[in-house]
Amino acid sequence: MSDMLQDAGLLQDYLAECDELLQRLDQDLVSLETAPGDAEVLNRVFRAFHTIKGTSGFMGLSQIVELTHHAEDVLNLLRKGERRVNRR
């Protein structure tokens, strides 16, 4: 277990930040589905995943880092126009 996870205050801060980011992500992903060309929303979604990845790495949560890294890869394809948002 990571030393960071044993610090109750640090863990609470991490969880609070992730909760806030995930709530916003929920809204932004719905917005992105209805307006797939909205670069501002797409960039907010990317930044949220990037922030979660960074803080998860700091906390030693490698599985979350791996998951969010994959999400960033997909979002980068969308940002470059190599993929498009769809409902599937």
N, C-alpha and C positions, 0 to 999 in steps of 0.2 A: 504494500500500500504506500502510496506517495506520502511523503512528510507533509505536503501541502494539505492533503485530505484530513490529516489529523488536527489541523488548526481549525477549531470550530468557527471562529470569527471569519477567517479567510474563506472557509467553505460556505458560510452563510452569504458572504458578499458575492461569491461566485454564483451561487444559486439564484440570488436576487437579480444579478445582472442578466443571467441567462433567461430567467423568467420574463424580464422586461423585453429582451431581444426577441424571444419566441412569441410573445404576444404581438409585437409589432410585425414580426415575420408573417404571422397568421393573416393579418390585415393586408400586408403588402403582397403576399402570394395570391390572395383573392383579387386584389387590384391588378396584378400582373396578368392574371388569367383573363380578365375583362378588357385590359388594355395592354396587350403583349408588346407593343412598340414603345412603351413608356420607359425611356432610358433612365430617368431619375429613380423610378421605383425599382428597376432592375439593379441599379447601382446600390440602392439601400439594402436590397436583399443580399447582394454580394457582400457588402460591408458587415452586415449582421453575422453571416456565416463566418466571415474572416475573423471577426472579433471573438466569436464563440471558439473558433479553432485556436486562436492565440491564447485565450485565457484557459482553455482546456489543456493546452500544452504546458502552460505554467503550472497547472494543477496536477499534471502527470496522468491525464486521462487520455491515453493513446487511442482508444477505440473511438472516442468522440472526435479527436483530431483527424483520424482517418476518414470518418464519415463526412465531416465538414469539408475536408480537402476534396473529396469526390464531388460534393455539392458545388464547391468553387470551380472545379473543372467544367461541370455542366454549365454553370452560370457564365463562365468565360466564353464558352461556345456561343451562348445566346448573345453575349455582349459583342462578339465579333461578327454576328450575323450568320454563323455557320450552322446554327440550329434555330428553330423557332419554337415559341411557346405553343403548346397544344393541350387539350384536356385529357389526353391519354397518359 
